Amino acid sequence: MDFGAGLLRHLPAETAHDAGLRLARVMDPFLPHAGPDDPRLAVAVLGLTFPNPVGLAAGFDKNAAVPDAMAKFGFGFVECGTVTPRSQAGNPRPRLFRLTEDGAVINRMGFNNGGMEQAARNLARRSGRGIVGINIGANKDSADRIADYEKAFARLAPLADYVTVNVSSPNTPGLRGLQNRDELTGLLEKLVTLRGSRRIPLLLKIAPDLDEPAQDDIADVVRRSGIEGLIVSNTTIARPALKSAHAAESGGLSGKPLFAPSTRMLAAMHARLNGAVTLVGVGGIASGEDAYAKIRAGASLVQLYSALALQGPGLVARIKRELLACLVRDGFAKLTEAVGKGA
Ligand SMILES: Cc1cc2nc3c(=O)[nH]c(=O)nc-3n(C[C@H](O)[C@H](O)[C@H](O)COP(=O)(O)O)c2cc1C
C-alpha cells in the first residue's frame, strides 16, 4: 500500500511527516489490519509476545497519536515519543532533511512534543491492542534531568507495554552525557526503584558514537541495573561521505549510512552482554536482509524509521516477507533460532 507516500515525497520533509500523521489519524478507523503474521516471526521477550520483530522506532509518533494506525500497517510494535514532562517546541524549522540519494535523513527536531499529559490522554483512549512502547526524555530547559525521567516514567509507564529511556538524542545539548557511568547508574537506579514491583520492562536507548571504554561502561551498568533491554542505536553525529545537498546540515544522521556502524555496535554489545538483556537493533534497516543482519548480530527485535519516511508503509510487509525468506533459506525453523547466529 502506498498510502499517499508518493505524493508526500514531493512535500518538504516535515510538512510531509505532519500530513502523514494527520492522514493516519483520520484513516485509522477505515484502515484494514495487515493480517496475522506468520507464526515463525513471533518473538517472546520482555514478558511480551511480539507477533513479528519489526517495530516502528521512536520519533515518528512523538505524541502517541497514531500507534493503532501504525500497527495496522503491520508493525509488530510501535514505540511512541520521545515524550518529555512538559510540552516543548523543539528547534526552529527547517530541522528535518531527506537525503534521498543517500537513503538517509538528518534531523535536529529537538524533542518537539506535546508533553506527557497529552501523550497520556492519547494512550488512554487507544482502542487497539498492539504492543506500544513509550520513549521518555528530559526537557531541554530542565534544571533536573533525572527528575524529568522519573516524572515521565511515573505518568506514562501505566499506559504502555514497555518504557525506553532515551539518553542518546544528539539534539538536546548535554543529554548524551547521561550515558556516562555514574550518571547512567544513578538514572537507572532511580527508575528501577520507582518501578517497584510493577512488571513494566525498561529499555535503554544508546548512541552509535560511543568509544570502546564507553561501551564497556554501559554494558556493565546495564548488567547491574536490573533493566531488561538495550536499543542500539539512535542517530549518529558522524558524517560519512554523503552525496546529498543536505549532507552538511547539523543533527542526527539516520538511514542507510547508519546501518553498518549501528550493526557493528549491536554485535559488540551482544558480545559484551551475552544474552543478559534483550537487544533491539535499529539503524538503516530498509529490507528484510537488513533486519536479518541485525537479528544475526544479536537483536531479538528491530525498529526502523528513515526507510518508512523515504519509501512509505508498504515497506513493512515487504521486510517481513523478505525476513521470512532469509530464515527459510538458511534453514531456521523460526526467527528466534537466528538471534545472535552471526553473519
Ligand atoms: C525525524 C526523526 C526523529 C527522531 N526522533 C527520535 C526521538 O524522539 N527519540 C528517539 O529515541 N529516537 C528518535 N529518532 C531516532 C530513531 O528512532 C532511530 O533510532 C534512528 O533514526 C535510526 O533508525 P533508522 O535509520 O531506521 O531511521 C528519530 C529519527 C528521526 C529520523
The ligand as an SDF file (V2000), in Angstrom:
LIG
                    3D

 31 33  0  0  0  0  0  0  0  0999 V2000
   12.9560   12.6180   12.2840 C   0  0  0  0  0  0  0  0  0  0  0  0
   13.4680   11.7090   13.3420 C   0  0  0  0  0  0  0  0  0  0  0  0
   13.1000   11.9320   14.6550 C   0  0  0  0  0  0  0  0  0  0  0  0
   13.5640   11.0750   15.6580 C   0  0  0  0  0  0  0  0  0  0  0  0
   13.1660   11.2800   16.9370 N   0  0  0  0  0  0  0  0  0  0  0  0
   13.5560   10.4260   17.9070 C   0  0  0  0  0  0  0  0  0  0  0  0
   13.0840   10.5780   19.2240 C   0  0  0  0  0  0  0  0  0  0  0  0
   12.3040   11.4730   19.5480 O   0  0  0  0  0  0  0  0  0  0  0  0
   13.5360    9.6990   20.1670 N   0  0  0  0  0  0  0  0  0  0  0  0
   14.3800    8.6650   19.8590 C   0  0  0  0  0  0  0  0  0  0  0  0
   14.7300    7.8820   20.7380 O   0  0  0  0  0  0  0  0  0  0  0  0
   14.8200    8.4890   18.5970 N   0  0  0  0  0  0  0  0  0  0  0  0
   14.4220    9.3310   17.6270 C   0  0  0  0  0  0  0  0  0  0  0  0
   14.8580    9.1470   16.3380 N   0  0  0  0  0  0  0  0  0  0  0  0
   15.8150    8.0480   16.0580 C   0  0  0  0  0  0  0  0  0  0  0  0
   15.1230    6.8120   15.5340 C   0  0  0  0  0  0  0  0  0  0  0  0
   14.2470    6.2720   16.4940 O   0  0  0  0  0  0  0  0  0  0  0  0
   16.1590    5.7560   15.1410 C   0  0  0  0  0  0  0  0  0  0  0  0
   16.8940    5.3730   16.2980 O   0  0  0  0  0  0  0  0  0  0  0  0
   17.1480    6.2460   14.0950 C   0  0  0  0  0  0  0  0  0  0  0  0
   16.5110    7.0780   13.1570 O   0  0  0  0  0  0  0  0  0  0  0  0
   17.8200    5.0850   13.3450 C   0  0  0  0  0  0  0  0  0  0  0  0
   16.8720    4.3090   12.6460 O   0  0  0  0  0  0  0  0  0  0  0  0
   16.5690    4.4970   11.0650 P   0  0  0  0  0  0  0  0  0  0  0  0
   17.8930    4.5010   10.3790 O   0  0  0  0  0  0  0  0  0  0  0  0
   15.6990    3.3460   10.6930 O   0  0  0  0  0  0  0  0  0  0  0  0
   15.8570    5.8070   10.9410 O   0  0  0  0  0  0  0  0  0  0  0  0
   14.4100    9.9900   15.3250 C   0  0  0  0  0  0  0  0  0  0  0  0
   14.7750    9.7850   13.9930 C   0  0  0  0  0  0  0  0  0  0  0  0
   14.3220   10.6170   13.0040 C   0  0  0  0  0  0  0  0  0  0  0  0
   14.7220   10.3690   11.5780 C   0  0  0  0  0  0  0  0  0  0  0  0
  1  2  1  0
  2  3  1  0
  2 30  2  0
  3  4  2  0
  4  5  1  0
  4 28  1  0
  5  6  2  0
  6  7  1  0
  6 13  1  0
  7  8  2  0
  7  9  1  0
  9 10  1  0
 10 11  2  0
 10 12  1  0
 12 13  2  0
 13 14  1  0
 14 15  1  0
 14 28  1  0
 15 16  1  0
 16 17  1  0
 16 18  1  0
 18 19  1  0
 18 20  1  0
 20 21  1  0
 20 22  1  0
 22 23  1  0
 23 24  1  0
 24 25  2  0
 24 26  1  0
 24 27  1  0
 28 29  2  0
 29 30  1  0
 30 31  1  0
M  END
$$$$
